[in-house]
């Protein structure tokens, strides 16, 4: 039986190194957009509304490998920032240090969990929680914690992202077609867009924005890395010719269209205290 997607699995297997997260991030280079998802997120922020007389205090919950900061370093360095970077994986925190090296201002790096943020309550102008809440066992507690970490300044907000049920779905559907052992349960499934739409209003006044597009993948090795990232750490044994059969499907689509298409749909919620 494959290992269940639990917090222990995430910490000990999926995120014990940055390998699998980086494999999933890498596939997004095939976007048709002129700039990345991380740049799109920042462009939907209202950072200019904060006072110039003091640093903008930011808490990054589940910082991952720090791609958001690396992609946006030039824009972010226009501001006076005081940032606390957190993740429940020590490996991610270490990678974050590397990818935020160009970010100016005060920086603190700590291991912390979205379900245990009490030490940060009431301190921050901006709380960022991007593609993280589906890792929490208690989603309501996670959302409550994020709300409580905001200070009482009128412009303070929390930025939350997740993915739709439709996000990258064809990748999993092909895998299950080739092997019934291929997992169609995903890390994101417990807090998709469809779930978030119902839960977030219980804790915040929210404004929702969408990035919806198709990835046009032209590198088999990168696609294979994405597919393997949800299989290898769970110890799932696939049929011996699984990747050969998958590549045949990939090759047929590339020959027909010039690329392998993956549908992508991700919401951004800009959240303020109710």
Residue pairs with C-beta under 8 A, 6 or more apart in sequence:
2 181
2 183
2 234
2 235
2 236
3 9
3 13
3 233
3 234
3 235
5 185
5 187
5 234
6 137
7 88
7 135
7 136
7 137
9 233
9 234
10 88
10 135
10 187
11 88
11 89
13 233
13 234
14 20
14 21
14 187
14 233
15 21
15 88
15 89
15 91
15 92
16 89
16 91
17 91
18 65
18 91
18 92
18 95
19 229
20 229
20 230
20 232
20 233
21 64
21 65
21 92
21 229
22 65
23 222
23 225
23 226
23 228
23 229
24 226
24 229
25 65
25 67
26 222
26 225
26 226
27 215
27 217
27 222
27 223
27 225
27 226
27 262
28 36
28 37
28 215
28 264
29 222
30 215
30 216
30 217
30 218
30 219
30 222
30 259
30 262
31 37
31 213
31 215
31 264
32 213
32 214
32 215
32 216
33 40
33 211
33 213
36 71
37 211
37 266
38 67
38 68
38 71
38 72
39 71
39 72
40 211
40 268
41 68
41 130
41 159
41 161
41 268
42 68
42 72
42 75
42 76
44 209
44 268
44 270
45 126
45 159
45 270
46 155
46 157
46 270
47 56
47 79
47 126
49 155
50 56
50 125
50 153
50 155
52 80
54 80
55 80
55 81
55 82
55 105
55 106
56 79
56 80
56 81
56 82
56 125
56 126
57 82
57 83
57 123
57 124
57 125
57 126
57 151
58 81
58 82
58 83
58 84
58 124
58 125
58 126
58 127
58 128
59 83
59 84
59 86
59 117
59 120
59 123
59 124
59 126
59 127
59 128
59 149
60 68
60 69
60 83
60 84
60 85
60 86
60 128
61 86
61 112
61 114
61 117
61 127
61 128
61 129
61 132
61 146
61 149
62 86
62 87
62 88
62 114
62 129
62 130
62 131
62 132
62 135
63 69
63 85
63 86
63 87
63 92
63 93
63 96
64 87
64 92
64 95
64 96
64 130
64 131
65 92
65 95
65 96
65 99
66 85
66 95
66 96
66 97
66 98
66 99
66 100
67 99
68 128
68 130
69 76
69 96
69 99
69 100
69 103
70 99
70 100
70 102
73 102
73 103
76 103
77 102
77 103
77 104
79 105
80 105
81 103
81 104
81 105
81 106
82 105
82 106
83 100
83 103
83 105
83 106
83 107
83 108
84 108
84 109
84 110
84 120
84 124
85 93
85 96
85 97
85 100
85 107
85 108
85 109
85 110
86 93
86 109
86 110
86 111
86 112
87 93
87 96
87 111
87 112
88 111
88 112
88 113
88 114
88 135
89 111
90 111
93 109
93 110
93 111
96 109
97 109
100 107
112 119
112 120
113 136
114 129
114 132
114 133
114 135
114 136
114 142
114 145
114 146
115 136
115 137
115 138
115 141
115 142
115 145
116 145
117 145
117 146
117 148
117 149
118 145
120 149
121 148
121 149
122 148
122 149
122 150
122 151
122 152
123 149
123 151
124 149
124 150
124 151
124 156
125 150
125 151
125 153
125 155
125 156
126 156
126 157
126 158
126 159
127 146
127 149
127 150
127 157
127 158
127 159
128 158
128 159
129 142
129 146
129 158
129 159
129 160
129 161
130 159
130 160
130 161
131 161
131 162
131 163
131 188
132 142
133 139
133 142
133 143
133 160
133 162
133 191
133 196
134 162
134 187
134 188
134 189
134 190
134 191
134 192
135 187
136 142
136 191
139 190
139 191
139 195
139 199
140 199
140 202
140 203
143 199
143 200
143 202
143 203
143 204
144 203
146 158
146 160
146 203
146 271
147 158
147 203
147 204
147 271
147 273
149 158
150 156
150 157
150 158
150 273
152 273
156 272
156 273
157 270
157 271
157 272
158 204
158 269
158 270
158 271
158 272
159 268
159 269
159 270
159 271
160 196
160 200
160 268
160 269
160 271
161 266
161 267
161 268
161 269
162 188
162 191
162 192
162 193
162 196
162 266
162 267
163 188
163 192
163 193
163 265
163 266
163 267
164 192
164 193
164 194
164 265
164 266
164 267
165 189
165 192
165 193
165 194
166 263
166 265
167 188
167 192
167 193
167 263
167 264
167 265
167 266
168 262
168 263
168 264
169 263
170 261
170 262
170 263
171 223
171 226
171 227
171 262
172 182
172 183
172 184
172 186
172 230
173 184
174 246
174 249
175 182
175 183
175 184
175 227
175 231
175 242
175 246
176 182
176 184
178 238
178 239
178 242
178 245
178 246
179 238
179 239
179 242
181 236
181 237
181 238
181 239
182 231
182 236
182 238
182 242
183 230
183 231
183 234
183 236
186 230
187 230
191 199
193 265
193 266
193 267
196 267
196 269
197 208
197 267
200 206
200 269
200 271
203 271
203 274
204 269
204 271
204 272
204 273
204 274
205 271
205 272
205 273
205 274
206 269
206 270
206 271
206 272
207 269
207 270
207 271
208 267
208 268
208 269
208 270
209 267
209 268
209 270
210 265
210 266
210 267
210 268
211 264
211 265
211 266
211 267
211 268
212 264
212 265
212 266
213 264
214 261
214 262
214 263
214 264
215 261
215 262
215 264
216 258
216 259
216 260
216 261
217 223
217 250
217 259
217 260
217 261
217 262
218 254
218 258
218 259
218 260
220 247
220 250
220 251
223 250
223 260
224 243
224 246
224 247
227 243
227 246
231 238
239 245
250 260
253 259
253 260
253 261
254 260
